[in-house]
Amino acid sequence: SMDGAPPPAGPAGLSAFVAVSQLLGLTLLATTGAWLGRYRGGVAWHSPLQFNAHPLCMVLGMVFLQGDALLVYRVFRNEAKRSTKALHALLHGLALLIALVGIIAVFESHRAKGIPDMYSLHSWCGMAAFVLYLLQWLLGCGFFLFPGASFSLRGRYKPQHIFFGIALFVLSITSCLLGITEMLLFKISDSYSHFVPEGVLANTLGVMLVAFGLVVGYVLTREEWKRPPLAEELALSMDFKTLTEGESPGG
């Protein structure tokens, strides 16, 4: 603030829920790595193990990083809006790059093994999530990060951006759950019903994916945890609206 006072503390409970989300996210990555390392031989590029890069990249990019990008506006409540916006876009962009590596891994692996592509429900939902996520990121950058979009246009698009952000996060987790089930049915279909350790571990991973999604969703939808506009942002938005809409400052 202008008088040098410390920024106001965040709302009660927010920090605890954010901490739980990060603990769950890191556990997700560790569990995915443990599954692939212990039961699927690990991860290596341009080898029979290339496919294993796919689940690891998708959990890291389309779930953990995407979830963290959504939480940026709740965590950085008192920082400049433009900095927060840039971090939001950067995390989403990084998630897209990592997911792209995961998609390349599965297509190259399928081609090397002669396996057909894009026939399963998992592949349809997963590809839809990635393509729509890329479109959402491009539109978000165009409307909010780069100058040019009018104040009223941004205002009209913002509710759509928020809705599709949460919807794509849900679709991404759903695609991961379908992928886990598909992989188990391909790899251990004979023993899956006998509660073998690999099946239990992968099921646990699925439950943690749902838990991560629920915690992030809860933080995002608590009205009192939304980022309050700073005083200078309110003044700037009014000036911006005056300039772009042609309204008089006193009007």
N, C-alpha and C positions, 0 to 999 in steps of 0.2 A: 504494500500500500504506500501512498504518498508520504505519510508521516513516519515511515520506517518500522511500523508495527508488524509483528509476524503475521503471515497469512492465517485466516481463520481455519480452525480444525475441521476435518471432514465430518460428515454426519455419523452418528453412532452406528456401529455395526458394519459400515462400508469396508473399512480396512480388514476386518476379520474375514468377510466374504471374499474379498479380493485375494487375501492370503491363501484361503482354502482353494480358490480356483487355480492359483499358481502351483500349489502343492499337488493338486489333482493333475494338472497339465504335465508337470515334470514326471509324475508317477506313470502317466499314460505313455510317455516316451520311453521310460525305463522298462515298462512292461512289454511294449512293442519290441524293443531291442532284445529283451530276455526271450520272448517267444521265438523271434527269428534266429537268435544266436543259439539257443538251447535245442530247438526242435527242427529248425529249417536250414541249418548249416551256415547261417550268417549272411552277410551282404557283400557282393563283389560285382564290379561293373564288367561287361563283356565276358561273362561266364555263365554257367547254368544257374548261378545265384543272383543274376541281375534282377530277376523278378522281385526279389525280396526288398529291393530299394523302393518299390512301389508303395507297400503299406507303410513303411517308415516315413517316406516323404509326405504321404497324404495325411497321416496323423500329425506330423510336425507342421505342415503348411496349412492344410484346409481345416484343421481343428484347433491346434494349440495357438498358432500365430494369428489365425483369423479371430479366434476368441479374444486374444490379447489386444488386437487392433480395435475390436468393438469396445473394450473396456477403457481405452485411452481417455475418453472424455469423462469417465467417472474418476479415474485415478489422478489425472492432472487437472484438478479443478481450478487452480489459481494461477496457472501459467498462461502466457499469451495465447489467444485463440489460434493464431496462425501457426505457432510452433506445435501446438497440439494437433492441429489439422494435418501438418506435414508429417508428424510421427504416425498418425492414423493411416495416411496414404502410404507411407514407407513400409509399415508392417504388412499391410495388405499386399503391396507390390512384392515384398520378400516371400510372402505366403504363396503368391501366384508363381513365382520363379521356382520355388521348391516343389510345388505341385506339378509344374511342367516337367521337371526332372523325373518325378514319379510316373507321369504319363508316358514319357519317352521310354522309361525302363520297361514298362509292361508291354508296349507295342514292339520294342526290339526283342524282348524275351519271347513273345508269342511268335514273331517272325522266325526266330532261330529254331524254335521247337515245332513249327508248323501248326500252331494253335490259331483258330479263327478269332477275329476281333469283334467287339461291339455287338454280341448277340445276347448277353445276359442283362437282367434287370439292374444289377450292380453297375455294369458299364454304362447303361443308358442314364441312370440317375447320376453317376459320377461325372460323366462327360457334360451333362446338362448343368451340374453344379459348377464345374470349372469354366465353361463358356459363359454362363450367366454372371459368374463372379468376375471374370475378366471385363465383361461389358459394364457391370456395376462399378468397377474400379475406374474404367475410362470415363464413364459419365460423371462419377464423383469428382475426379480430377478436373474435368471440363467445367463443371458447374461451380465447384467450391474452392479449388486450389489455384486455378489460373484466372486472372482477371478477364472480364468480358461478359459474363452472364449478368443480367440485370437483377436487381434486388428482388423484384416481384417473381421473376422466373425461378430464382433460387428458393424463394419461399414456397412456391408451388411444388417444386421438385423434392424438397427436403423430406416431407412425409413418406414419399415413395422410396427415397433412398434409405430411410430408416427401416421401413417395413421389409424391403428386399434384403437389407443387410442381415436382419434376424432370420428371415426365411431361408436365405442361402446358407447360413450357419447351421440351421436345422437340417437342410437337405444334405449338407456335407457330412454331418454326423450319421444321418440315415444311410448314406452311401457307404460309409465306413462299416456300419453294422452289417449291411448286405454283403460287403466284401469279406468280412471276417467269416460269416456263415458259409459263403461260397468256397472260401479257401479250406475251411474245415471239412466240408462235404467232399471236396476234391482230394484232400490229402489223407484224411483219417475216417472216411465214411464207414469203414467196417468196425472201428472201435469207438467212434464218437459217443455212441449211446451207452458205453460202459464207463463213462465218467473218467476217461484217461486224463493224466495230468495236462497234456497239451490242450485238450478240449476245455478243461476247467480254467486254465490260464487264459485262453482266448475269450471264453465267455466272460471272465472277470474283466478283461480289457474292454469288452463291449459295455458292461455295466458301468465302468469308470468313464467311458465316453459319454454315456447318458448323464451321469452325475456331473461331469464337467459342463455339459450343455445346460443342465438345469441351474447350476450355480451362476454361470455367466448370464443366462436368461433372467434369473431373479435380480441380479445386480442391475441389469439394463432396464428392467421394467418397474423398479421401485421409483415412484415419482419424486420422492424427496431426496433421492440420491443423484438426480440429474444435475449436470454441471450448470451452476447459475451464471448468467452473463455478467461479466465484469463491467464496471461503470464506464470504462473507456470504450468497451465494445458496444454498449448501448448508444453512446454518443456517436461513435463511428458509423454504426448502422443507420442512424437517423440522417447523418450527413450524406452517406452513400445513397440512401433512398431519395434524399432531396436532389442530389445530382442526377441520378438515373431516371427518376420518375418526373422530374421537372416541377416538384412541389416547392412552394415557398417555405423557407425555414420557419416562418411564423404561422404557416397555414394550418 
